[in-house]
Amino acid sequence: MDDFTASSTALVTCRMRAVHGRLDAAPIIDDPWGDTLVPAAVLRVLLEKMAPERLAAATELADEELAQAADQFVRNFGPYGNVILRTRYTEEALAAAVARGVRQYVIIGAGFDSFMLRQPAWAQGLTIIEIDHPASQALKRRRLEECGIEVPANAHFTPADLGKTSVREALENSVFDPREPAFFAWLGVTMYLTRSENLGTLRSVAEVSAPGSEIAFSYMHQAVFDSAGADVEGYDELETSVRSVGEPLVSGFNPDTLEEDLASVGLVLLEGCTDAELEQRYDPQGLNKLEGFDISLIARAGPAA
């Protein structure tokens, strides 16, 4: 797996978060790092691969025009609202966990997540561990170095191909302390994995979770896979775009049976939300026009007693 294949959707979501802060009326998160970490050369490749019908002339655009074209693409791309809403939800849940005394934050499939670079004062006591595919992590570290950005002392990279290595095994080679509670984030990943792989990851999280730990993870409704995306607005564009960069959509969960699924791997469901519910919570007047996917959900779970 090369750098681009490993990181394309991560780069797009990173840019989405930056676009939200610049273009939306009343941003609910503040994450400008996509403007720094996703350079024009990368934008060009992303647009040519993910939206060739919209930006056939991308190779001829100057950097400023290219950036504007990229902003327009990501702002109107189907998962945009979900990316913003799930980020707000997860970091709000993390803040609540820290207030309870949690001091470890594990980001599974971290991609170009920038929390380590913009961590608020309440996060300074956290140990932040990013787990990701070695190619994705290498690209991120290279971009940080190229931009002259120093990795904070409390942030740690743990390269792992989770198709071959479990979360538990990855954390055994890190500064993670399984005796202490942790907050895990697993966003924008489950839809690219099989059901067996997803349950295996959740089971692995449960195995290393001390009492008081939590995981927030996003997923797509399994019904959309059972019906091949029939009648779901924006699904075809999403599926075609991610498949074009080697990341086809594979599976989801059924929210009606999620509690059962979690129980089977040693976890208890604490909360489940749809994009619509999160939009009502964080942007009740619809000022940002986030319009999340009907098929996108997020869940928060903890280890069974």
LOSELUM-172627 format. One record per residue (C-alpha): x, y, z; residue number from 1; chain; residue in three letters. Coordinates in nm, 2 decimals. Example, Ala and Ser with C-alpha at 12.3 -4.5 7.8 and 13.67 -1.06 7.14 Angstrom:
! LOSELUM-172627
x/y/z/seq/mol/type
1.23/-0.45/0.78/1/A/ALA
1.37/-0.11/0.71/2/A/SER
! end
This chain:
! LOSELUM-172627
x/y/z/seq/mol/type
0.00/0.00/0.00/1/A/MET
0.16/0.33/-0.10/2/A/ASP
0.12/0.66/0.08/3/A/ASP
-0.16/0.79/-0.14/4/A/PHE
-0.37/0.48/-0.13/5/A/THR
-0.33/0.46/0.24/6/A/ALA
-0.42/0.82/0.31/7/A/SER
-0.66/0.96/0.04/8/A/SER
-0.98/0.97/0.25/9/A/THR
-0.78/1.09/0.55/10/A/ALA
-0.65/1.38/0.35/11/A/LEU
-1.00/1.47/0.23/12/A/VAL
-1.15/1.46/0.58/13/A/THR
-0.86/1.67/0.71/14/A/CYS
-0.93/1.93/0.45/15/A/ARG
-1.31/1.92/0.53/16/A/MET
-1.24/2.02/0.89/17/A/ARG
-1.04/2.32/0.77/18/A/ALA
-1.30/2.42/0.52/19/A/VAL
-1.57/2.41/0.79/20/A/HIS
-1.39/2.67/0.99/21/A/GLY
-1.34/2.90/0.69/22/A/ARG
-1.66/2.87/0.50/23/A/LEU
-1.94/2.78/0.73/24/A/ASP
-2.15/3.04/0.91/25/A/ALA
-2.12/2.92/1.27/26/A/ALA
-1.85/2.65/1.29/27/A/PRO
-1.89/2.39/1.57/28/A/ILE
-1.52/2.28/1.56/29/A/ILE
-1.20/2.48/1.50/30/A/ASP
-0.95/2.28/1.31/31/A/ASP
-0.75/2.48/1.05/32/A/PRO
-0.47/2.23/1.01/33/A/TRP
-0.60/2.09/0.68/34/A/GLY
-0.49/2.41/0.51/35/A/ASP
-0.13/2.34/0.62/36/A/THR
-0.11/1.96/0.60/37/A/LEU
-0.28/1.91/0.27/38/A/VAL
-0.06/2.09/0.01/39/A/PRO
-0.16/2.19/-0.35/40/A/ALA
0.02/1.90/-0.50/41/A/ALA
-0.18/1.65/-0.30/42/A/VAL
-0.50/1.83/-0.37/43/A/LEU
-0.43/1.80/-0.74/44/A/ARG
-0.40/1.42/-0.72/45/A/VAL
-0.70/1.39/-0.49/46/A/LEU
-0.92/1.58/-0.73/47/A/LEU
-0.81/1.40/-1.04/48/A/GLU
-0.88/1.07/-0.88/49/A/LYS
-1.19/1.14/-0.67/50/A/MET
-1.37/1.39/-0.89/51/A/ALA
-1.24/1.37/-1.25/52/A/PRO
-1.58/1.46/-1.40/53/A/GLU
-1.59/1.78/-1.20/54/A/ARG
-1.23/1.89/-1.23/55/A/LEU
-1.09/1.75/-1.55/56/A/ALA
-0.87/2.06/-1.59/57/A/ALA
-0.73/2.04/-1.24/58/A/ALA
-0.37/1.99/-1.37/59/A/THR
-0.40/2.34/-1.54/60/A/GLU
-0.51/2.53/-1.23/61/A/LEU
-0.28/2.76/-1.03/62/A/ALA
-0.24/2.66/-0.67/63/A/ASP
-0.49/2.92/-0.54/64/A/GLU
-0.75/2.82/-0.80/65/A/GLU
-0.68/2.45/-0.72/66/A/LEU
-0.74/2.52/-0.35/67/A/ALA
-1.07/2.69/-0.42/68/A/GLN
-1.18/2.39/-0.65/69/A/ALA
-1.08/2.15/-0.37/70/A/ALA
-1.28/2.35/-0.11/71/A/ASP
-1.59/2.34/-0.34/72/A/GLN
-1.55/1.96/-0.39/73/A/PHE
-1.51/1.87/-0.02/74/A/VAL
-1.78/2.11/0.10/75/A/ARG
-2.03/1.94/-0.13/76/A/ASN
-1.91/1.59/-0.09/77/A/PHE
-2.16/1.36/0.08/78/A/GLY
-1.98/1.27/0.41/79/A/PRO
-1.89/1.64/0.48/80/A/TYR
-2.16/1.69/0.75/81/A/GLY
-2.09/1.36/0.91/82/A/ASN
-1.71/1.44/0.94/83/A/VAL
-1.78/1.77/1.12/84/A/ILE
-2.05/1.63/1.35/85/A/LEU
-1.87/1.32/1.45/86/A/ARG
-1.55/1.52/1.53/87/A/THR
-1.75/1.75/1.76/88/A/ARG
-1.93/1.46/1.93/89/A/TYR
-1.61/1.27/1.99/90/A/THR
-1.40/1.55/2.12/91/A/GLU
-1.69/1.66/2.35/92/A/GLU
-1.71/1.30/2.49/93/A/ALA
-1.33/1.30/2.53/94/A/LEU
-1.35/1.63/2.73/95/A/ALA
-1.61/1.47/2.96/96/A/ALA
-1.39/1.16/3.00/97/A/ALA
-1.09/1.38/3.09/98/A/VAL
-1.30/1.56/3.35/99/A/ALA
-1.37/1.22/3.51/100/A/ARG
-1.00/1.15/3.53/101/A/GLY
-0.91/0.97/3.20/102/A/VAL
-0.56/1.05/3.09/103/A/ARG
-0.51/0.83/2.78/104/A/GLN
-0.65/0.91/2.44/105/A/TYR
-0.61/0.64/2.17/106/A/VAL
-0.70/0.73/1.81/107/A/ILE
-0.74/0.42/1.60/108/A/ILE
-0.70/0.48/1.22/109/A/GLY
-0.59/0.83/1.31/110/A/ALA
-0.51/0.94/0.95/111/A/GLY
-0.46/1.32/0.95/112/A/PHE
-0.64/1.38/1.27/113/A/ASP
-0.50/1.70/1.42/114/A/SER
-0.61/1.69/1.78/115/A/PHE
-0.25/1.66/1.90/116/A/MET
-0.17/1.99/1.73/117/A/LEU
-0.46/2.19/1.86/118/A/ARG
-0.52/2.03/2.20/119/A/GLN
-0.69/2.26/2.44/120/A/PRO
-0.57/2.33/2.79/121/A/ALA
-0.78/2.06/2.94/122/A/TRP
-0.59/1.80/2.72/123/A/ALA
-0.24/1.89/2.83/124/A/GLN
-0.23/1.60/3.08/125/A/GLY
-0.33/1.34/2.82/126/A/LEU
-0.11/1.08/2.67/127/A/THR
-0.22/1.08/2.30/128/A/ILE
-0.15/0.76/2.10/129/A/ILE
-0.22/0.75/1.73/130/A/GLU
-0.25/0.41/1.57/131/A/ILE
-0.25/0.39/1.19/132/A/ASP
-0.12/0.20/0.89/133/A/HIS
0.25/0.25/0.85/134/A/PRO
0.22/0.42/0.51/135/A/ALA
-0.05/0.67/0.63/136/A/SER
0.16/0.74/0.94/137/A/GLN
0.48/0.79/0.75/138/A/ALA
0.31/1.04/0.52/139/A/LEU
0.17/1.23/0.81/140/A/LYS
0.50/1.25/0.99/141/A/ARG
0.67/1.36/0.67/142/A/ARG
0.42/1.64/0.62/143/A/ARG
0.47/1.75/0.98/144/A/LEU
0.84/1.76/0.93/145/A/GLU
0.81/1.94/0.59/146/A/GLU
0.59/2.21/0.76/147/A/CYS
0.83/2.25/1.05/148/A/GLY
0.57/2.13/1.30/149/A/ILE
0.70/1.98/1.62/150/A/GLU
0.52/1.68/1.75/151/A/VAL
0.40/1.76/2.11/152/A/PRO
0.58/1.57/2.39/153/A/ALA
0.25/1.40/2.50/154/A/ASN
0.18/1.26/2.15/155/A/ALA
0.30/0.92/2.03/156/A/HIS
0.28/0.74/1.69/157/A/PHE
0.22/0.36/1.68/158/A/THR
0.23/0.22/1.33/159/A/PRO
0.02/-0.09/1.28/160/A/ALA
-0.16/-0.26/0.99/161/A/ASP
-0.48/-0.35/1.18/162/A/LEU
-0.55/-0.60/0.90/163/A/GLY
-0.27/-0.81/1.05/164/A/LYS
-0.22/-0.68/1.40/165/A/THR
-0.48/-0.62/1.67/166/A/SER
-0.53/-0.30/1.86/167/A/VAL
-0.42/-0.49/2.17/168/A/ARG
-0.09/-0.60/2.01/169/A/GLU
-0.03/-0.25/1.87/170/A/ALA
-0.07/-0.10/2.21/171/A/LEU
0.16/-0.35/2.37/172/A/GLU
0.44/-0.18/2.17/173/A/ASN
0.34/0.17/2.29/174/A/SER
0.33/0.38/2.60/175/A/VAL
-0.03/0.27/2.67/176/A/PHE
-0.10/0.15/3.02/177/A/ASP
-0.39/-0.10/3.03/178/A/PRO
-0.42/-0.06/3.40/179/A/ARG
-0.55/0.30/3.35/180/A/GLU
-0.88/0.40/3.18/181/A/PRO
-0.86/0.54/2.82/182/A/ALA
-1.08/0.71/2.57/183/A/PHE
-1.07/0.55/2.22/184/A/PHE
-1.18/0.72/1.90/185/A/ALA
-1.24/0.52/1.58/186/A/TRP
-1.38/0.74/1.32/187/A/LEU
-1.44/0.69/0.95/188/A/GLY
-1.29/0.35/0.94/189/A/VAL
-1.55/0.07/1.00/190/A/THR
-1.72/0.11/0.66/191/A/MET
-1.40/0.00/0.49/192/A/TYR
-1.37/-0.32/0.69/193/A/LEU
-1.55/-0.65/0.70/194/A/THR
-1.79/-0.73/0.99/195/A/ARG
-1.54/-0.98/1.13/196/A/SER
-1.26/-0.72/1.12/197/A/GLU
-1.48/-0.46/1.29/198/A/ASN
-1.59/-0.70/1.57/199/A/LEU
-1.23/-0.81/1.61/200/A/GLY
-1.12/-0.45/1.66/201/A/THR
-1.40/-0.38/1.91/202/A/LEU
-1.31/-0.70/2.10/203/A/ARG
-0.95/-0.60/2.11/204/A/SER
-1.04/-0.26/2.25/205/A/VAL
-1.26/-0.43/2.52/206/A/ALA
-0.96/-0.65/2.61/207/A/GLU
-0.74/-0.35/2.70/208/A/VAL
-1.00/-0.13/2.85/209/A/SER
-0.97/-0.07/3.22/210/A/ALA
-1.30/0.03/3.40/211/A/PRO
-1.40/0.39/3.31/212/A/GLY
-1.27/0.35/2.95/213/A/SER
-1.49/0.44/2.65/214/A/GLU
-1.48/0.42/2.27/215/A/ILE
-1.66/0.64/2.02/216/A/ALA
-1.69/0.50/1.67/217/A/PHE
-1.87/0.59/1.36/218/A/SER
-2.04/0.35/1.12/219/A/TYR
-2.28/0.32/0.83/220/A/MET
-2.62/0.15/0.85/221/A/HIS
-2.59/-0.21/0.73/222/A/GLN
-2.91/-0.17/0.53/223/A/ALA
-2.73/0.05/0.28/224/A/VAL
-2.50/-0.24/0.20/225/A/PHE
-2.78/-0.49/0.19/226/A/ASP
-2.96/-0.28/-0.07/227/A/SER
-2.64/-0.17/-0.26/228/A/ALA
-2.71/0.19/-0.17/229/A/GLY
-3.06/0.21/-0.33/230/A/ALA
-3.24/0.54/-0.27/231/A/ASP
-2.97/0.68/-0.05/232/A/VAL
-2.88/1.03/-0.17/233/A/GLU
-2.51/1.08/-0.22/234/A/GLY
-2.42/0.72/-0.17/235/A/TYR
-2.33/0.64/-0.53/236/A/ASP
-2.09/0.94/-0.55/237/A/GLU
-1.93/0.84/-0.22/238/A/LEU
-1.89/0.48/-0.32/239/A/GLU
-1.74/0.57/-0.66/240/A/THR
-1.50/0.82/-0.51/241/A/SER
-1.36/0.60/-0.24/242/A/VAL
-1.34/0.30/-0.47/243/A/ARG
-1.14/0.51/-0.71/244/A/SER
-0.86/0.55/-0.45/245/A/VAL
-0.87/0.18/-0.35/246/A/GLY
-1.09/0.21/-0.04/247/A/GLU
-1.43/0.05/-0.13/248/A/PRO
-1.71/0.05/0.12/249/A/LEU
-1.76/-0.29/0.27/250/A/VAL
-1.99/-0.32/0.57/251/A/SER
-2.18/-0.15/0.85/252/A/GLY
-2.38/-0.22/1.16/253/A/PHE
-2.75/-0.23/1.22/254/A/ASN
-2.84/0.01/1.50/255/A/PRO
-3.12/-0.21/1.61/256/A/ASP
-2.88/-0.50/1.69/257/A/THR
-2.57/-0.30/1.78/258/A/LEU
-2.62/-0.35/2.15/259/A/GLU
-2.61/-0.73/2.09/260/A/GLU
-2.30/-0.70/1.87/261/A/ASP
-2.12/-0.50/2.13/262/A/LEU
-2.22/-0.74/2.41/263/A/ALA
-2.07/-1.02/2.21/264/A/SER
-1.73/-0.86/2.22/265/A/VAL
-1.74/-0.74/2.58/266/A/GLY
-1.87/-0.39/2.54/267/A/LEU
-2.19/-0.20/2.66/268/A/VAL
-2.36/0.06/2.44/269/A/LEU
-2.37/0.39/2.62/270/A/LEU
-2.52/0.61/2.35/271/A/GLU
-2.61/0.60/1.98/272/A/GLY
-2.68/0.90/1.75/273/A/CYS
-2.77/0.97/1.39/274/A/THR
-2.63/1.26/1.20/275/A/ASP
-2.97/1.43/1.22/276/A/ALA
-2.97/1.40/1.60/277/A/GLU
-2.62/1.54/1.62/278/A/LEU
-2.71/1.83/1.39/279/A/GLU
-3.00/1.91/1.61/280/A/GLN
-2.78/1.90/1.92/281/A/ARG
-2.49/2.12/1.78/282/A/TYR
-2.65/2.33/1.51/283/A/ASP
-3.03/2.34/1.58/284/A/PRO
-3.09/2.64/1.36/285/A/GLN
-2.91/2.47/1.07/286/A/GLY
-2.68/2.77/1.02/287/A/LEU
-2.40/2.55/0.88/288/A/ASN
-2.62/2.34/0.65/289/A/LYS
-2.43/2.03/0.75/290/A/LEU
-2.70/1.79/0.62/291/A/GLU
-2.54/1.47/0.74/292/A/GLY
-2.60/1.13/0.58/293/A/PHE
-2.92/0.94/0.68/294/A/ASP
-2.70/0.63/0.69/295/A/ILE
-2.43/0.76/0.91/296/A/SER
-2.43/0.70/1.28/297/A/LEU
-2.20/0.72/1.58/298/A/ILE
-2.19/0.50/1.90/299/A/ALA
-2.02/0.53/2.23/300/A/ARG
-1.95/0.22/2.44/301/A/ALA
-1.76/0.11/2.74/302/A/GLY
-1.63/-0.22/2.88/303/A/PRO
-1.88/-0.46/3.03/304/A/ALA
-1.86/-0.49/3.41/305/A/ALA
! end
